[in-house]
Amino acid sequence: MDRTRLLMLGGAIAAAVVVVAVVIAVAGGGSKSARTTTTATTPSTGGPEAVSTFAGVPQRDDTLGRASAPVTLTVFEDPQCPYCREWNIDTLPTVVQNYVRTGRIKIVYRGIVVIGPNSVDGLRAVYAAGLQNKLWNLSEALYERQGDENSGWITLRTIRDAAREVGVSYSRLIKDANTKAVTAKLRQAANQAGAYGVNGTPTFAIQKPLGAFRQLQVSGLEPGVFTAALDAALR
Amino acid sequence: MRLRGAIAAACVVGLGIAGYLTYVHYAHTAPVCTTGGCETVQKSKYAELAGVPVALLGLVAYGVLLGLAVVRGVEAALAGVFVAAVGVVFSGYLLWAQLGPIGAICQWCLGNDLTIAVVAALYVVRMLTETAE
């Protein structure tokens, strides 16, 4: 066999390995990872977005919107769940703008552990932010920083950065995170999920005035698809 | 000629897979899936490289490989080996990501793995047998 060609072949394959290794080292881990790193070091993406989505919208504990809103949308979510991230980042702003700000609905957060133990850390932080009436802000700021499932990305540092960006007192949040009030919230969400057969996230449920709590079936999480399902449920 | 035809045919299969996954990415729809993990893989951070969907990179790569299949000469074969080898190594990385960090398998990705492996093997054979111009 032609020795020169074998050498060229080996060289091409070796070069390919080197190229891929360099590309993965430089840009690997994907854009979401890069976004996470950026938001963790520069207070730009997570904070302002998390603030502006909810600016001026009443928040109390785990509820977003006016208490008098006739319809309640309950959202079961896990801070580690990628689809929850998608819904919160891409669709929630539209829902807040068109349904919550107008007083048509209020949204209740129900954080449940679906992905793994690291979710508990995130949920405790989120519910503790609820005691400062900024649950939804912190939740969104955490989604902006979401890493791989069960990679341990929900650290004290992540929580601290998220809290700072959305104006949540970190010291108070850490103090509150392990209180009975937060534990009770976690238990309430888990019990409610169990009672209604919720076994995945995100799961949505609607409750109209005097109506039963029933799951909202959605065929997609994109703003248009979700709001179409919401409109149908509100009719 | 036959070998280059086989390479071209395999590239067309690859174009189909990468094209479909690129469409799914930009259309924000879920891919047809029997393994149950396609959407998880599609929405994972490994589905993009520096903000570019890996499916689109695959589409471009198969396009280049198809173009090289119609060009005669050792140089074209060598370039094909290089591009296909990049594809195989990168597909291996993505397979590792599916089995490891993502924890979900995408049938389309497995189809692509098989296709790029076939294309690479054919290009190696071509490289060793191509008649010098």
Interface residues (C-beta under 8 A of the other chain):
Chain A: M1 D2 R5 L6 M8 L9 A12 I13 A15 A16 V17 V19 V20 V23 I24 V26 A27 G28 G29 G30 S31 K32 S33 A34 P82 Y83 E86 D148 E149 S151 G220 E222
Chain B: H28 T29 A30 T40 K43 S44 K45 Y46 A47 E48 L49 A50 G51 V74 L78 V81 F82 V83 A85 V86 V88 V89 F90 Y93 P101 I102 G103 V124 M127 L128
